[in-house]
Amino acid sequence: MTLAANRSSSASPVSGERTLVDQLLAEQRQLTAVEAFARAHERHELTEPRYQRLLPASPPRPGEQFAFEVNLDQCSGCKACVTACHSLNGLDDGEAWREVGVLFGEASEPCETGGRRIVPLEQVVTTACHHCVEPGCLEGCPVLAYDKDPLTGIVRHLDDQCIGCSYCILKCPYDVPKYSESRGIVRKCDMCHGRLATGEAPACVQACPNEAIRISVVSQTAVRNGFAHAEPVEPAGRGQQNIPVWLPDSPAPDITLPTTRYVSKKPSADLRAVDHSLPQPQHPHWPLILMLVLTQAGMGGLLAIRLTHLDSLLLDLSSLALLVAGLTASVFHLGQPLKAWRVWLGWRTSWLSREAMALNAFGGAAFLSVAARWLPALTSYYSLITFAVATVALAAVFAQAMVYADTHRAFWSLRHTAPRFFGSAFVLGSALVLAWQPTALTALALLFVTLVKLGCELAVLKHADTDSDRWTQLRRTAVLQTGLLRPILVVRLSVALGGGVLVPFLLLNRPPSTTLGAGAFALCLLGELAERYLFFTSVAPDKMPV
């Protein structure tokens, strides 16, 4: 049987309607975008004027800025833009400033015979830095290593200013900044600003064989007003339908006001990324785990000593040692530790700068407090210094909580983070006092704060069971903790109940024992380390499609 006969026999009885086989055969006769680009190159048609239409006719006026515009219908997922960006910018192996992802779903489209039908829909998405109107990376950087050009709106990273703290990676909802292991700093897309300044198209724009990416000029006010609504809609134009100006299954645009514009002629649909319901553990950030737990233990210990009016030089020194160990551990998180002194520069907008300043202030106040207690010359100032220690300690723990709450990740919101951080200070402070001078009152305090803290932690697990098809951030966190991270959760609960509940209960019914007290502190410390490991690894923010 001939091909024509095959097509005839497979045709739909409905006159004029093409079958799936017809559509597939027609697509095979078409050149792919890459093949068409290659043939145009052979014919020497790829001259500079070809790319001028992919650039705006005039530079941005006041209140406007450059922005990427991506035609989702034209993107084929060939990753030529990724390769060109990597090559032109000399990126490291595994480093990418532009990425390509895929969205899957179903859409309703009209039939040739009338009515509508449900068809599967796949959208390939190319993403890079969105050069936001209110960039989170710029506002969160503690060393002012970001700059938003007042004329072009391009957000640039200043490599020589960076200390490699990677806080901008947490602050950016779209995972745009990338850490360079070989350089110890963060880097990101700058829209090839040098090429734009001379009228040339950025590498990704020029490399796309299907011209799916272009540079446009947008009004910052329009972007701000557009994202003021839950689902902003782009007015119809150039033959396109009304579509959301932001991608589905992506971070909320109202956080930083991204300027990238995505356009499509395809009907809107409920699209999801391929890993929408497959959360994966995040990086644990061990230096940060140690820094947070140890500094909170030191602050909690000094507060507990002052509240209980204990006279123990060893207890004071133990608390100071924990504080210093935590501050030392924080340096190992930096790619450029010798530049750590710059961390205070961004105090106007960065909670990381404020945290560093508060911790250093507490360190100074703590040393004065210990000295005032044991040096006669400072004894008259002891009450004032103690008040300063308590005030700065609370401010420092609050600043630590805000560092993560300011990233707009649901699991790191202030209502989840503050109880954990303040709870760690109270639990470890009580356990430290119990280790040196076990009393019934201290044991009862440790038991109480441990149970309260565990209750706050376990509250997130209620989000694991839901009948909804939508996976919220908290649901992903709960699923991770009850699934892949379940062994860590079991360890966390076991050692916390042992050190914070069982041992204090035993001490309430028998003579004081420093051995049991020391065991309680060791178990509580291990439990807080496990809790902080879960804090970092089970956070599951919304992200761009992969």
Disulfide bonds with the S-S distance in Angstrom:
none
